[in-house]
Amino acid sequence: MIANPNQFYFSPEDYLAGERESPIKHEYRQGQIYAMVGAKKPHVIITHNLDRLLGNHLLDRDCIVFPTDMKVRLEEANCYYYPDVAVTCDERDLSSPEDFILYPSLIIEILSPSTAKFDRGGKFADYKTATSLQEYVLVSQSEMSVECFRKNEQGIWISQTYSRGETVNFASVDFNCQIELIYRKVPGIAKIDKD
């Protein structure tokens, strides 16, 4: 995120109105608007792989996978974010004409050097205010590593990290796949092991 040098407070309504007209995407956090920067090739490939894998897995379920261009509204935190991938299975989102969702069950962010600290800290804290959220996933674009935070029955977030050769599980949508499929065709990371 790049901070808007104009530090005036913007209402959520003003943000939404401006965002509908803007040629570039912005995120909104507690009255401030932040321009989003372009993604690098590994980021785009990983996002595409996750969208395809999850989309195929959820094809016959009442869930929708949204890659990059759908905002998530976090009412309690007063934020709008564009996660790299969001999944909702909530009828209120499925039937809503709004250009944002309110009830994500799974959110995935692809880490980059400029966003990793915020994705792990402030953004995760904001996402936790969504009571529907069951899993928050951070995917490295520089090494084969997927960190999954799951909310347990007591409401405590438990972390599990997956690496090369392991099966990744997103329990919120009953999804399992080899981690190599998430990194398929990513330059410098994906490789085909030869016997």
N, C-alpha and C positions, 0 to 999 in steps of 0.2 A: 504494500500500500504506500502511496505517496500522499502526504498530508497536503490539503488545500491551504495555501498560504493565507487565505482569507479566513480568519478564525471566528467568524460570526456563527451564531447558533442557527441551524436550519431545522425546521420542523420535519417530522417524517412525511407529512403531506407534500411539503415543498420538495423534499428529496425525491419522492416518487414521481411527482409531476416533471421535474427536471430530468430524471433518469429515463422517462418514456421518450424524451426528445433527444437525449444525448447520443452522439455517435460512439462514445466510449463508455465502458462500465465504471461505476463507482460503488464503493461500499459506504455504509452509513453507520456511524457509531456514536451514539449519545450526542447528537446534534452536530457532529463534524462529518464532512464528506471527504473520502479518500479515493483518488483515481487509481485504477488497477493497471499494473504494468503487463506487458505481453509475456507469454510463457515461452520457455525454451523447448526444443524438440523432444527431449526425454519426458518432460512434463506433459506435453500434448499426447505423446504415444501412450504413456501410462494411463492418462485420463480416458483415452479412446478404448484401451484394452479393458479397463474396469467397466466402462459404460456398456461395452459389448457383452462381456462375461455376465455382468449382473442383469442386463436387459434380457439376454437369452434365458437365464435362470428364472427370471420373474415373469416371463412372457405370458403364462397362463394364470397368474395370480393378480389380485386387485392391488397392484403396486405399480408405481412409476419411478423410473430412474431418470434423474435430471443431471446431465453433465454441464458444468460451467456457466450456463446462461440463465439459470433460475435462482432467484433470490430466496433466502430463508429469512423470514421475519421472526425476530426474537423479541417479543413484546416486553417481557420483564426487564431485559437488558437494554431495550431501546436501540436495537441494531437491525440492520439488513446486511447480510453477507451473501456472497456468491461462492458457495463451496465448489470444489472441483467436481465432486459427485455427491448428490443427495438422493436418498430413497425415502419415499413416503408410501404408506399403505393405508393412510387414514382417509376415510370417505369424505371428510370435510375438505381435504386438499384435492382429492380426485374429482370432486364435483364443483370446485370453486373456479370462477373465471379470473380470479386475481392473478397478477404477474409475480406472485411470490407464494411460497408454501409456509404453513405455520406448524406442521406436525411431522417433522422428519423423524424417522426411526434410525437411520444410518447416515452419517456424514463422513466424507472422505476428503482430506486435504493432502495435496502433493507438496512436500516440503521443498522450499528453495532457500538458499543462504539468506536472502533478504527478508523472508517471512517466517522462518522456522521458529524463532524465539516467540513471536507473537502467536503463531498457530498453537504452540505448546502452552502458552501462558494466558494472555488476555482473551484471545479468541476462544480457547477451550472453556474458560470460565464463563464467557457469554453463552456459548453453546449449551453448557450445563443447565442453563435456566429453562431450556426447552424440555418440559416434562415428558414429552413423547420420545426424546432421544434415548436410544438404548446402546448405541455404539458410536464411537468417534475414532476414526482411523487416520493415522499419519503415515504417508508413504514416502520413503526417501527416493530422490531421483538420481542420487550419486552412487548408491550401493543397493544391493538386494536386501531390503529391510522394510518390513511392514509392522508398525506398532498399533495394536488395537486396544482401545480402552472400552471396557464393557461395564455397564451399570449392573451390579448384582441385586438380589432380592431385597437387600437392606439399603439400597440406594448408594452404595459405595462403588467408586470407579476402580476397577482392577485392570492392570496393564498386562498384555501378553505380546511379545515380539516374535515375529517369524523371520527366518532367513533362508538362504539357498537350500533347496532340497526339502523344504517343509510344506505342509498343506495349510493354507490360510483358511481360517474359519470366521465368517461374519454370522454370528448366532442370530442376530436380529432378523435376518432374512433367510436363515437356514442355508447358507451358501458356503461351499468348500471348493477350493481349487489349489493346484500346485502354484507356488509363488512364481515360478518361472513363466507361467501364463500371463501374469500381471506385467512382467518385464519383457515380454516377447517383443523382439525387434528394437529394443532400446539400445542405441549405440554405446559400446563400452561396458555394458552390464550384462545384457543377454548373450548367452553363448550356448551352443549346442554341444553337449557332452558326447564325445565319440567313444564307443566301446573299443 
